[in-house]
């Protein structure tokens, strides 16, 4: 068994996000950083409509992004 602790929360989606969309998480966080400040679901809607991310992936990125602020 691995001695590394299992990643929990929004960051647990990061490997899937990078594999699915072919861009590092830093790319998506930079997009959010460069966007005018808005509410959680507005950020999610932006990622879904402008970048075709799925709801779960967009939600995880936004939750992580906002928790870092």
Steps between C-alpha positions, in 0.01 A plus 500: 500500500605856439617700798385825340177644641204493263416840351155618604272787406515697176864410437400135460354598161825654371652189333175437315472866396853500359445171317160595359578854381875470431597808698654531847289615792712817510355592159143488631589683820665775292178539302304541822759744636475710184122517520311780667404397853163328509301241692583131511235387253583785262859371483366147443273624220794678336714186496213292369388737225827654383728200551262200482596357839257261666310623803690290755840599368408868479352491849813336644729759339289790627473355852877460516559844350270676745641309800848630410386864512 
